[in-house]
Amino acid sequence: MRSRVGDKMSDDDAYLLYWLCLLMVQGVGLAIGRKIMGLVPRFENAQRMERGDWERVGVAGPMAERIATALRLQSGLASLERVRALGTCYVSDQHASFPALLREIPSAPPILFYRGELDAITGSCVALVGTRQCTAYGRKAAQELACDLVGHGIAVVSGLALGIDQAAHEGALRGGGRTAAVLGSGIDCVYPSRHAPLARRIVDAGGCVLSEFLPWSGPHRHHFPQRNRIISGLSQAVVVVEAGAHSGALITAACALEQNREVMAVPGSVFSQTSIGAHELLAAGAAPALGARSVLAAIGASVSPRCAPGVRAKAADGPLPGGDFGARLLAELRAQPASLEELQRLARDHSVTPAELFRVLLQLEIGERVWRDGGRYGCR
């Protein structure tokens, strides 16, 4: 015989069961579910209520009947028992360990299922997102930016997808930091399946893989736009590395704006279709992400690296970005620091486009050849 509430069921399990029952009721989503739980906070009380009881607290007739039936039959109990049998870790928004930033957003998920260390996302986090069909430049930018950010103690959040997401996670791991992957499927159904080893590496490195969906849920199309609000909700800033005109990364950026998060974009080639979305964000007022220091400045974080001396120094050993223009740019900055407006005038004098200027500045900053502080640049 199946267990019922009261048969050694914890408060956490009862809260999860309450949600599972409500979300199986036609017409009940997160917003209505929260209103119902606000009216009757405890599952034990809600389970004893009939249709008339729900109508008296303000729930309309047909909905009241559906809710009363679902709770009386405990329609979500089979799912709860499966979660318990799997030993899946989860945290509810009733707990202090639930990510504080995520708790603030509209339609915050009531439950997060996860593997790994949840405290990986309790400190400062930055999301790096972008297209699955990224260029070599976009992949390198995401990897280097993620590597630098974790070196300053920032956790990198992304979606474990192909392309930019993958590069961001790998860059964070290469930098010895922690990263979190928010899935559009259940945590036991990693998508794409080829990234299951990457998910294990994330967990083994002290990061986490998480989802609001039940652990065995498949990667349904509508799950991915839905999970994007969690990626942005966990983060102080969302950085779009490369994105086409209709990229899902732009949905994440839109979520970030709604959640009052910083939105930044990495400038790319004006000839690349994968940079159209990023350039549209820049034109709309998003700040250019020209390296870790610009991102850290945007979120008000310290720029003192926590990585070992020399970890990033080797980035400066490669060829100088931008060729002759890069050399001219460095010569100007050696003479004296300059504002972005002054550098844009220099670029125009040398027939260099703004996108190319941003690309060269980004690579110089990633390579620790230039610094950026309060909108001014200087040579190291």
C-alpha positions, 0 to 999 in steps of 0.5 A, spaced: 500 500 500 502 506 498 504 511 503 500 517 505 501 524 508 503 522 515 507 516 514 514 518 515 513 524 510 517 530 511 515 537 511 519 538 504 516 532 501 509 534 503 510 541 500 513 538 494 507 533 494 502 539 494 505 542 488 505 536 484 498 535 485 496 542 484 500 542 477 496 536 475 490 540 475 488 543 469 488 551 469 493 551 474 500 554 473 505 557 478 502 563 479 495 560 480 498 555 485 502 560 489 495 564 490 492 557 492 498 555 497 497 562 500 490 561 501 491 554 504 499 554 506 499 546 509 498 540 505 494 537 510 489 542 511 488 543 504 487 535 503 481 535 507 477 541 504 472 539 499 469 543 493 465 548 498 471 549 502 475 552 496 469 556 494 469 559 501 476 561 500 475 564 493 476 559 488 471 558 483 466 552 482 469 548 477 476 549 479 475 548 486 472 541 484 478 539 480 483 542 486 479 538 491 479 532 487 486 532 486 488 533 493 484 528 495 486 523 491 494 525 492 494 525 484 502 527 485 504 521 490 506 517 484 511 522 482 513 524 489 515 516 491 519 516 485 523 522 487 524 519 494 526 512 491 531 515 486 534 519 492 534 525 488 536 532 491 531 538 491 530 544 495 524 548 495 523 556 496 521 555 503 528 553 505 534 558 506 539 554 501 534 556 496 538 561 491 536 568 494 536 572 487 532 566 484 527 567 489 526 574 487 524 573 480 516 573 477 514 566 477 520 563 481 520 555 481 518 553 487 522 546 487 529 545 484 532 538 483 539 538 483 546 534 483 552 537 485 553 542 490 548 547 491 552 553 494 556 553 487 550 558 486 549 562 492 555 567 491 556 571 485 554 568 478 554 571 471 550 567 465 554 566 459 549 564 453 549 564 446 548 560 439 549 553 438 552 554 431 557 559 434 564 561 430 571 559 433 571 566 435 565 566 439 567 559 442 574 562 444 571 568 447 566 564 451 571 560 454 576 565 456 571 570 459 568 564 463 575 562 465 577 569 467 570 570 471 571 564 475 578 566 477 575 572 480 571 568 484 564 568 480 560 562 478 558 561 471 551 559 469 549 556 462 544 551 459 549 545 457 547 546 450 551 545 444 556 551 442 556 557 447 553 554 453 558 548 452 564 553 451 562 557 457 562 551 462 568 548 459 572 555 460 570 555 467 572 548 469 579 549 465 579 555 470 578 551 476 572 554 478 565 552 479 559 552 474 552 551 474 548 548 468 540 549 468 537 544 464 531 544 459 529 537 461 530 533 468 537 532 471 536 524 469 535 526 462 541 530 460 540 533 453 543 533 449 545 526 451 553 527 448 553 532 454 552 527 460 560 527 461 560 534 461 555 534 466 558 529 470 565 533 470 561 540 472 558 536 478 565 533 480 568 540 480 564 542 485 558 545 481 551 543 480 546 541 474 539 543 476 532 543 473 525 545 475 522 539 471 521 532 474 528 528 474 525 523 468 522 529 464 524 529 457 527 535 453 520 538 451 521 544 446 517 549 451 521 547 456 527 551 454 524 558 454 521 556 460 528 554 463 531 561 461 528 565 466 532 561 471 539 562 468 538 569 468 534 569 475 540 566 478 545 571 475 547 578 477 548 579 469 547 575 463 552 576 457 550 574 450 556 572 447 554 570 440 546 570 438 543 570 431 537 574 430 532 569 433 537 566 438 534 563 444 539 567 448 535 573 446 530 570 450 534 569 456 536 577 455 529 579 455 528 575 462 534 578 465 531 585 463 524 583 466 528 581 472 532 587 473 539 584 471 545 587 467 545 585 460 551 585 456 554 583 449 560 581 446 561 585 440 563 580 434 564 581 426 559 585 422 559 580 417 557 574 422 550 572 422 551 569 429 553 576 431 546 580 429 543 579 436 548 581 440 549 587 436 542 589 436 543 588 444 548 593 444 545 598 439 539 598 444 543 600 450 546 593 453 553 594 455 559 591 451 562 585 455 570 586 453 573 582 458 572 579 465 573 586 468 568 590 464 563 584 467 566 585 474 565 592 474 558 592 471 556 587 477 560 591 482 564 585 484 572 586 486 577 585 480 582 582 485 583 575 482 583 569 486 587 564 481 594 563 482 599 568 479 601 566 472 595 563 470 592 568 466 599 571 464 600 566 458 594 569 454 599 575 453 604 570 449 600 570 443 600 574 437 597 581 438 590 582 436 588 587 430 595 587 427 597 594 425 591 597 428 592 593 435 599 595 435 597 603 434 592 602 439 597 599 444 601 605 443 596 610 444 594 607 451 601 606 453 602 614 452 596 615 456 589 612 458 583 613 453 576 613 454 572 609 449 569 615 445 577 617 444 578 610 442 572 610 437 575 616 434 582 613 433 578 607 430 575 611 425 581 615 423 584 608 421 578 606 417 576 600 423 569 599 424 566 599 431 565 592 432 572 591 430 574 595 435 570 592 440 573 585 438 580 588 439 579 591 445 576 584 448 582 580 446 587 585 449 583 585 455 582 577 455 590 577 454 591 582 460 594 587 455 589 592 457 585 594 463 578 597 463 576 602 469 570 606 469 569 607 462 577 608 461 582 604 458 589 603 459 595 599 457 598 594 462 
